[in-house]
């Protein structure tokens, strides 16, 4: 009896030793290629929006360029720092952080690894090895505001924000200005899902708020709420169609979300996070990485609205014309869209 | 066969069995299980970063595990550790900000007191409600969780946030409220690793909880109440007092998570910092057989899975975060279903091992 026990314990010990003993050798150890690590936001890479856009960008880069790509979805705030360090410890060449909440953590980690290049999307850092990639969301939001006001029949439109912060106010302000440029008396109902990180990942509350907006007369709702925004899609679909045309519309954000609920999505305010991420990877591959703050607006086609087969019958030619005209004026500097953050 | 060996053996067998089942899953996803497990354990136990972070992740779980344990021993199901630790973490930061200019000699004990008292107070509320009004502690602790999370979120958002900061967090606490990271004392262990004195405090609390429950009169009364309240009452123990006391001690233990988070890691209150520590604490206490030593081991298991899981997500070919979570779930399920192993081992001739 005793022997059986000893043998069992010894076996378990051996297995444990074998597992911990040697270091692994996977593709991530291939030093001949540029190694890129990306750390997603709490929402995760399948949010069909902001993180998804970043994910598309790096995946496209991995297909075209000689890189090794690794990704981590931390899922909780306390896992972001170890995730970033996991890449840094292994001497990755470029570490990308998705979302402004990672900026302070990236500063900590980037200081410890001055030879590794870092890139932060939506956040700002002045460290010499960090590239900050920020967007002029207000410019793109202005254009979808025009489309919303031109489409609305009730004279009331909605805005559904995720977390109640400056970055999202930037979307809201631009949207409102664009709408007012069409109809100065338009009513804009503004709601936010919450004040914590969890606000990005609560489609239930997103739907609830959207239904409330609809009951107050809103017939176009612009979402800037990550995963929570999908609730607005459900709410609008629930209103159904009349004579083959939806009665209420939603405007997607970040990624092209027109195909999420075909027929109900007026357009999407796209933020070409994918292109910007792709470019930064390409820069590192070509040894042209430049730190500092990079701003991407309408002029670089980094923000805008999406038109495709799913929504070409939903947007009227008149609305399209107005949006295109405004776009030219913004690029030329004739229209200045207010930036709610004020930088 | 000694009792301790038996208590350790079955969870160990369960872990190994879980790894085998998990391995089949990994094979199905298209990865090599050996490589994945090496990643999991190798990165969670590497020196110094792996061990440092694993122990850092284990610290809050030891506290919440102990908190749930103390409740269980009194026959109470404290699901409120999550709320208690949020209130306590905010209170710690509040003390650290309000008395920021004081020296460490004053500020550290003050912050400790803040964390412990706030946790104890928040824990005592459902205790009082249960003892004097008979409303069930499960409902009350769950509801108090919501209140706590929303309350501290509100105060951070509207009163203690640095203007213009996009992140929902408070200002920094005073320098005097920082407690040392263990890197200060251990050569070759960098100070950037957030493992701090709170870990030693957690171990100390395990000892104290043991002494309190099994070596003092109060602990005896709590356990007596837990095993049979009617008999305890008959024996001259005030059951009401024990319930309030147990919930307050439980809350105080959960509250010490705030010491680790605010004084040892971020040096500020960061809203939404808890990775469900309070709820994981329930699993930690149950896996740990409601014993302080078991709590340490269970907390370590959870921490290894959490920290190693980051690496498995990042550096394996096909395994994503979801698969990592499934793996974690399988391991916990198997350890929890220990009775099954006892039964099956009994059938295969290990009869004398059965409890």
Interface residues (C-beta under 8 A of the other chain):
Chain A: X1 X4 X5 X8 X9 X12 X15 X16 X19 X20 X21 X22 X23 X24 X26 X27 X28 X37 X44 X70 X71 X72 X73 X74 X75 X76 X77 X78 X79 X81 X82 X83 X85 X86 X87 X89 X90 X100 X101 X104 X108 X112 X163 X164 X165 X166 X167 X195 X196 X197 X198
Chain B: X1 X5 X9 X12 X13 X16 X19 X34 X35 X37 X38 X39 X40 X41 X42 X43 X45 X49 X53 X57 X153 X157 X164 X166 X167 X168 X192 X194 X270 X271 X272 X273 X275 X276 X306 X307 X310 X311 X313 X314 X315 X316 X317 X320 X321 X350 X352 X353
